Amino acid sequence: MRIRKARREDFEEYLRLRKDTFRYYRLKGETRKIKKEFNDFVKSPKKLFLVVEEGNSLIGYLVATFLTNVWRK
C-alpha cells in the first residue's frame, strides 16, 4: 500500500471509486461533474489531494482544504 499525491492520470480510477460511493449512497453522479471536481482538487493550491494505491489500483483517497484562521490577528 502506498499513499501519494493525486495526478491527472488517476482520474479513471478515481471515477471508479466515486461511482462505488454513489452506488452505496444510492446517488446518481455525472461523469462531467466528477471530472470537474477531480481537476479542481488536483489544481488547487488550497487543497491536498492524496490517493491510496495497492498494486495498480486506487483503493482510497483523501481531500483536505487549507483554511485561513479568521480569528487570528
Steps between C-alpha positions, in 0.01 A plus 500: 500500500628845408369852566591775254376824347232456235592550134285576197546147370324367812161622378361168372578322827363795700183486290464130581531572872249788483250284313534235771421771756199615298369145483536460877310822570260441209604827339533566131821670390585652170845432360535863386443632853735245650769591243466870593521414871809287437676770296417764762651280772817430301560865397410685819788617719252514790422129480700192587384207286653166590426155362563158646611238253554131533662331205372685194165603649386793709323379811434834668550873497508799734431864423587767756446874470738753652309784664606833644436548870258795503537538877874554490625860493 
